[in-house]
């Protein structure tokens, strides 16, 4: 089973990497980009065969390691 985790900074948390990307896009001639938020995608290959158990395990992984839940939110997709 495969899990995909999307991690993003929460709204209201400053995103210096996103701002750097926005600035660089403007310097390259891509006008009109008013904001950029940068996150990360984590793909996991799991031995688990039960979808609900896999999602619960991945959520626990996110809360303990993969996301800093104080400043980041995450979304889990199980495929």
MITI-959332 format. One record per residue (C-alpha): y, z, x. Coordinates in nm, 4 decimals, m for minus. Layout:
<kevexs>
<<Y,Z,X>>,
...
</kevexs>
This chain:
<kevexs>
<<0.0000,0.0000,0.0000>>,
<<0.3491,m0.0753,0.1231>>,
<<0.6636,0.1322,0.0725>>,
<<1.0206,0.0237,0.1369>>,
<<1.2918,0.2870,0.1703>>,
<<1.6605,0.1944,0.1417>>,
<<1.8929,0.4554,0.2950>>,
<<2.2707,0.4404,0.2452>>,
<<2.5581,0.6759,0.3064>>,
<<2.6679,0.8471,m0.0131>>,
<<2.9900,0.7328,m0.1780>>,
<<3.2863,0.9122,m0.0276>>,
<<3.1253,0.9508,0.3154>>,
<<3.3148,0.7550,0.5807>>,
<<3.1166,0.4619,0.7219>>,
<<3.2573,0.3748,1.0669>>,
<<2.9835,0.1172,1.1323>>,
<<3.0571,m0.0553,0.8031>>,
<<3.4281,m0.0564,0.8845>>,
<<3.3562,m0.2086,1.2276>>,
<<3.1506,m0.4842,1.0617>>,
<<3.4294,m0.5485,0.8085>>,
<<3.6835,m0.5768,1.0892>>,
<<3.4585,m0.8085,1.2938>>,
<<3.4012,m1.0348,0.9932>>,
<<3.7768,m1.0631,0.9471>>,
<<3.8198,m1.1493,1.3161>>,
<<3.5590,m1.4244,1.2745>>,
<<3.7580,m1.5782,0.9904>>,
<<3.5674,m1.4351,0.6956>>,
<<3.8628,m1.3194,0.4890>>,
<<3.8394,m1.1399,0.1607>>,
<<3.5806,m0.8831,0.2651>>,
<<3.7377,m0.5643,0.1346>>,
<<3.4610,m0.3218,0.2239>>,
<<3.1264,m0.2969,0.3992>>,
<<2.8683,m0.0196,0.3712>>,
<<2.5911,m0.0293,0.6282>>,
<<2.2525,0.1284,0.5705>>,
<<1.8963,0.1005,0.6886>>,
<<1.5676,m0.0251,0.5506>>,
<<1.2407,0.1394,0.6505>>,
<<0.9057,m0.0257,0.5754>>,
<<0.5928,0.1878,0.5686>>,
<<0.2305,0.0733,0.5487>>,
<<0.0363,0.3468,0.3721>>,
<<m0.3346,0.4144,0.3416>>,
<<m0.2721,0.5792,0.0022>>,
<<m0.4084,0.3824,m0.2957>>,
<<m0.2544,0.5871,m0.5779>>,
<<0.0973,0.4599,m0.6538>>,
<<0.2350,0.7916,m0.7832>>,
<<0.0925,0.9858,m0.4887>>,
<<0.2344,0.7297,m0.2448>>,
<<0.5807,0.7547,m0.3992>>,
<<0.5725,1.1342,m0.3914>>,
<<0.4659,1.1318,m0.0263>>,
<<0.7366,0.8833,0.0737>>,
<<1.0024,1.0846,m0.1132>>,
<<0.8923,1.3914,0.0817>>,
<<0.9149,1.1902,0.4062>>,
<<1.2701,1.0914,0.3145>>,
<<1.3753,1.4464,0.2353>>,
<<1.2259,1.5814,0.5592>>,
<<1.2978,1.3032,0.8103>>,
<<1.3960,0.9537,0.7024>>,
<<1.7261,1.0377,0.5302>>,
<<1.9905,1.3007,0.5903>>,
<<2.0196,1.3988,0.2249>>,
<<2.3471,1.5821,0.2839>>,
<<2.5293,1.2538,0.3488>>,
<<2.2751,0.9821,0.2618>>,
<<2.1010,0.8695,m0.0543>>,
<<1.7702,0.6844,m0.0600>>,
<<1.5711,0.4599,m0.2905>>,
<<1.1936,0.4122,m0.2658>>,
<<1.0055,0.0971,m0.3660>>,
<<0.6259,0.0949,m0.3750>>,
<<0.4520,m0.2424,m0.3589>>,
</kevexs>
